[in-house]
């Protein structure tokens, strides 16, 4: 199912966000920018996850009698 594949990508985006935070801790000169990017990636992943969850719930509801 394509929605499950998208959820796997959401997990990957969350992982990218965490790696950016780790890089920010090691590189203070670019920490602010990395943290901003990390937050944007995390937000996008969260929104995408909510949209997919909504679709999954809607498709599950439509399968019910």
Rosetta constraint file for C-alpha pairs under 8 A:
AtomPair CA 1 CA 5 HARMONIC 6.82 0.50
AtomPair CA 2 CA 6 HARMONIC 6.32 0.50
AtomPair CA 3 CA 7 HARMONIC 6.28 0.50
AtomPair CA 3 CA 52 HARMONIC 6.15 0.50
AtomPair CA 3 CA 56 HARMONIC 7.37 0.50
AtomPair CA 4 CA 8 HARMONIC 6.39 0.50
AtomPair CA 5 CA 9 HARMONIC 6.50 0.50
AtomPair CA 6 CA 10 HARMONIC 6.26 0.50
AtomPair CA 6 CA 52 HARMONIC 7.49 0.50
AtomPair CA 7 CA 11 HARMONIC 6.42 0.50
AtomPair CA 7 CA 49 HARMONIC 6.31 0.50
AtomPair CA 7 CA 52 HARMONIC 7.11 0.50
AtomPair CA 8 CA 12 HARMONIC 6.41 0.50
AtomPair CA 9 CA 13 HARMONIC 6.19 0.50
AtomPair CA 10 CA 14 HARMONIC 6.34 0.50
AtomPair CA 10 CA 45 HARMONIC 5.10 0.50
AtomPair CA 10 CA 46 HARMONIC 7.45 0.50
AtomPair CA 10 CA 48 HARMONIC 6.89 0.50
AtomPair CA 10 CA 49 HARMONIC 6.19 0.50
AtomPair CA 11 CA 15 HARMONIC 6.29 0.50
AtomPair CA 11 CA 45 HARMONIC 7.66 0.50
AtomPair CA 12 CA 16 HARMONIC 6.24 0.50
AtomPair CA 13 CA 17 HARMONIC 6.24 0.50
AtomPair CA 13 CA 41 HARMONIC 6.47 0.50
AtomPair CA 13 CA 42 HARMONIC 6.77 0.50
AtomPair CA 13 CA 45 HARMONIC 5.85 0.50
AtomPair CA 14 CA 18 HARMONIC 6.36 0.50
AtomPair CA 14 CA 41 HARMONIC 7.30 0.50
AtomPair CA 14 CA 42 HARMONIC 5.67 0.50
AtomPair CA 14 CA 45 HARMONIC 6.44 0.50
AtomPair CA 15 CA 19 HARMONIC 6.24 0.50
AtomPair CA 16 CA 20 HARMONIC 6.19 0.50
AtomPair CA 16 CA 38 HARMONIC 7.55 0.50
AtomPair CA 16 CA 41 HARMONIC 7.65 0.50
AtomPair CA 17 CA 21 HARMONIC 6.42 0.50
AtomPair CA 17 CA 37 HARMONIC 7.83 0.50
AtomPair CA 17 CA 38 HARMONIC 4.49 0.50
AtomPair CA 17 CA 39 HARMONIC 6.98 0.50
AtomPair CA 17 CA 41 HARMONIC 5.92 0.50
AtomPair CA 17 CA 42 HARMONIC 5.76 0.50
AtomPair CA 18 CA 22 HARMONIC 6.36 0.50
AtomPair CA 18 CA 38 HARMONIC 7.20 0.50
AtomPair CA 19 CA 23 HARMONIC 6.21 0.50
AtomPair CA 20 CA 24 HARMONIC 6.12 0.50
AtomPair CA 20 CA 34 HARMONIC 5.92 0.50
AtomPair CA 20 CA 35 HARMONIC 6.91 0.50
AtomPair CA 20 CA 37 HARMONIC 7.74 0.50
AtomPair CA 20 CA 38 HARMONIC 5.68 0.50
AtomPair CA 21 CA 25 HARMONIC 6.39 0.50
AtomPair CA 21 CA 34 HARMONIC 6.76 0.50
AtomPair CA 21 CA 35 HARMONIC 5.94 0.50
AtomPair CA 21 CA 38 HARMONIC 6.46 0.50
AtomPair CA 22 CA 26 HARMONIC 6.64 0.50
AtomPair CA 23 CA 27 HARMONIC 6.10 0.50
AtomPair CA 23 CA 31 HARMONIC 7.58 0.50
AtomPair CA 23 CA 34 HARMONIC 7.48 0.50
AtomPair CA 24 CA 28 HARMONIC 6.17 0.50
AtomPair CA 24 CA 30 HARMONIC 6.59 0.50
AtomPair CA 24 CA 31 HARMONIC 4.11 0.50
AtomPair CA 24 CA 32 HARMONIC 7.35 0.50
AtomPair CA 24 CA 34 HARMONIC 5.63 0.50
AtomPair CA 24 CA 35 HARMONIC 6.49 0.50
AtomPair CA 25 CA 31 HARMONIC 6.62 0.50
AtomPair CA 27 CA 31 HARMONIC 5.88 0.50
AtomPair CA 28 CA 32 HARMONIC 7.73 0.50
AtomPair CA 30 CA 34 HARMONIC 6.16 0.50
AtomPair CA 31 CA 35 HARMONIC 5.97 0.50
AtomPair CA 32 CA 36 HARMONIC 6.25 0.50
AtomPair CA 33 CA 37 HARMONIC 6.21 0.50
AtomPair CA 34 CA 38 HARMONIC 5.95 0.50
AtomPair CA 35 CA 39 HARMONIC 6.11 0.50
AtomPair CA 36 CA 40 HARMONIC 6.30 0.50
AtomPair CA 37 CA 41 HARMONIC 6.16 0.50
AtomPair CA 38 CA 42 HARMONIC 6.08 0.50
AtomPair CA 39 CA 43 HARMONIC 6.03 0.50
AtomPair CA 40 CA 44 HARMONIC 6.14 0.50
AtomPair CA 41 CA 45 HARMONIC 6.12 0.50
AtomPair CA 42 CA 46 HARMONIC 6.11 0.50
AtomPair CA 43 CA 47 HARMONIC 6.19 0.50
AtomPair CA 44 CA 48 HARMONIC 6.06 0.50
AtomPair CA 45 CA 49 HARMONIC 5.99 0.50
AtomPair CA 46 CA 50 HARMONIC 6.20 0.50
AtomPair CA 47 CA 51 HARMONIC 6.22 0.50
AtomPair CA 48 CA 52 HARMONIC 6.20 0.50
AtomPair CA 49 CA 53 HARMONIC 6.03 0.50
AtomPair CA 50 CA 54 HARMONIC 6.04 0.50
AtomPair CA 51 CA 55 HARMONIC 6.24 0.50
AtomPair CA 52 CA 56 HARMONIC 6.07 0.50
AtomPair CA 53 CA 57 HARMONIC 6.08 0.50
AtomPair CA 54 CA 58 HARMONIC 6.06 0.50
AtomPair CA 55 CA 59 HARMONIC 6.06 0.50
AtomPair CA 56 CA 60 HARMONIC 6.05 0.50
AtomPair CA 57 CA 61 HARMONIC 6.09 0.50
AtomPair CA 58 CA 62 HARMONIC 6.20 0.50
AtomPair CA 59 CA 63 HARMONIC 6.37 0.50
AtomPair CA 60 CA 64 HARMONIC 6.75 0.50
